[in-house]
Amino acid sequence: VVPYADGLDYKEPIGKGVYESMIASARERIWIMTPYFVPDDTITDLLAEKARAGVDVRLILPAIADKPYVYAVSRDNAERLIPYGVKVYTMDNSFVRSKLLLTENNVVVGSINMDLRSFYQQFECAVFTNDPKAVAQVEDDFAVTFGDCTLLEGSGKHKFAKRILAGVLRIFAPLM
């Protein structure tokens, strides 16, 4: 628990709370771009629930890994959402460095990865805005970026050995 300037103690990290709130309140779209996708069950369940409810949920990950073990878990986490209707993309021949979360009315741009280390251990920061011009600019950036991506197809099932490796690595997810 960290005391803040307003005198209140927040039990949950602010960044995680903002992400959860944006995802929970989205009615039309949730577009995420992140190099690392190691969310907790709350965010995973929210994304699956929203996709099942017809919200356009899209996730862009890198096609090139900078940390192979984190990438294996990120891809596995993302591919597990495909059966729920989440569209998972990889940016062709690139490593994604952007950390963006866009809904129909809001956007967060900053350094907060979609992982537990960013939420709980590191002092990440981001800008949240509902300014229509900023939302439109980020939407335009996503539109261009989708053109440079490959949509992952299938049921979210991949080779047994990869699933075993990702399952073992998932044990260490809080450290990733």
NORZI-V839442 format. One record per pair of residues at least 24 apart in sequence whose C-alpha atoms are under 8 Angstrom apart, sorted by the first residue. I is the first residue (numbers start at 0). J is the second residue. D is the distance in Angstrom with one decimal. If there is no record, write none. Layout:
I:J:D, I:J:D
This chain:
12:118:6.0, 12:119:6.4, 14:111:7.1, 14:118:6.4, 14:124:7.6, 14:125:7.7, 15:118:5.7, 18:100:7.6, 19:45:7.7, 21:102:7.0, 21:105:7.5, 22:46:7.0, 22:49:7.9, 22:102:7.6, 23:49:7.7, 25:49:7.9, 25:54:7.5, 25:102:5.9, 25:103:6.9, 26:54:6.0, 26:103:7.5, 27:53:7.8, 27:54:5.0, 27:55:6.1, 27:102:7.2, 27:103:6.0, 28:54:5.3, 28:55:4.4, 28:56:5.8, 28:57:8.0, 28:101:7.5, 28:102:5.2, 28:103:5.8, 29:54:7.2, 29:55:6.1, 29:56:4.7, 29:57:6.3, 29:100:7.0, 29:101:5.7, 29:102:4.8, 29:103:7.6, 30:55:7.7, 30:56:5.8, 30:57:4.8, 30:58:5.9, 30:99:7.8, 30:100:5.8, 30:101:5.1, 30:102:6.5, 31:57:6.2, 31:58:4.8, 31:59:6.2, 31:98:7.6, 31:99:5.6, 31:100:4.6, 31:101:6.5, 32:58:5.9, 32:59:4.7, 32:60:6.3, 32:95:7.5, 32:97:6.2, 32:98:5.5, 32:99:5.1, 32:100:6.7, 33:58:7.8, 33:59:6.5, 33:60:5.8, 33:61:7.8, 33:95:6.5, 33:96:6.8, 33:97:5.8, 33:98:4.8, 33:99:6.6, 33:112:6.1, 33:113:6.6, 34:60:5.6, 34:61:6.0, 34:94:7.2, 34:95:5.2, 34:96:5.7, 34:97:7.0, 34:98:7.3, 34:112:7.1, 35:60:7.4, 35:69:6.9, 35:70:6.9, 35:73:5.8, 35:112:6.1, 35:113:6.1, 35:114:6.5, 36:60:7.8, 36:72:7.7, 36:73:4.5, 36:74:7.5, 36:76:6.9, 36:77:7.1, 36:112:7.4, 36:113:5.1, 36:114:5.9, 37:72:6.9, 37:73:5.6, 37:76:6.8, 37:113:6.1, 37:114:4.4, 37:115:6.8, 37:172:6.7, 37:175:7.9, 38:113:5.7, 38:114:5.0, 38:115:6.4, 39:114:7.6, 39:115:7.1, 43:80:7.8, 46:80:7.9, 46:85:7.6, 47:80:6.2, 47:83:5.5, 47:84:7.5, 47:85:7.1, 48:83:7.8, 50:83:6.1, 50:84:5.3, 50:85:5.8, 51:83:5.7, 51:84:6.3, 55:85:7.5, 56:84:7.5, 56:85:5.1, 56:86:6.3, 57:85:5.8, 57:86:4.7, 57:87:5.8, 57:88:7.5, 58:85:7.5, 58:86:6.3, 58:87:4.9, 58:88:6.0, 59:87:6.1, 59:88:4.7, 59:89:5.5, 59:90:6.7, 59:148:7.9, 60:87:7.6, 60:88:6.2, 60:89:4.8, 60:90:6.3, 60:94:8.0, 60:95:6.3, 61:89:5.1, 61:90:5.1, 61:91:7.5, 61:93:5.9, 61:94:4.6, 61:95:4.7, 62:89:5.0, 62:90:5.3, 62:91:5.7, 62:92:5.9, 62:93:5.7, 62:94:6.3, 62:95:8.0, 63:92:6.3, 63:93:5.5, 63:94:5.1, 64:94:6.5, 65:94:7.4, 68:168:7.1, 69:175:6.4, 71:161:7.7, 71:164:7.8, 71:165:5.8, 72:165:5.1, 72:166:7.8, 72:168:6.6, 72:169:6.3, 72:172:7.9, 75:162:7.1, 75:165:6.4, 78:154:7.8, 78:155:4.4, 78:156:7.2, 79:155:5.1, 79:156:7.4, 80:155:6.9, 81:153:7.5, 81:154:6.1, 81:155:5.3, 82:154:5.3, 82:155:6.1, 86:150:7.0, 86:151:7.4, 87:150:5.9, 87:151:5.6, 88:145:7.7, 88:148:5.9, 88:149:5.4, 88:150:4.4, 88:151:5.7, 89:148:5.3, 89:149:5.4, 89:150:6.7, 89:151:7.4, 90:144:7.6, 90:145:7.8, 90:147:6.0, 90:148:4.2, 90:149:6.5, 91:147:5.9, 91:148:5.1, 91:149:6.5, 101:134:7.4, 101:137:7.5, 101:138:7.4, 103:134:7.8, 104:129:5.7, 104:131:7.2, 104:134:6.8, 105:129:4.4, 105:130:7.4, 105:134:6.2, 106:133:7.6, 106:134:5.9, 106:137:7.6, 114:173:8.0, 114:175:7.6, 115:172:7.5, 115:173:5.6, 115:174:7.8, 115:175:7.5, 116:173:6.3, 116:174:6.5, 116:175:6.4
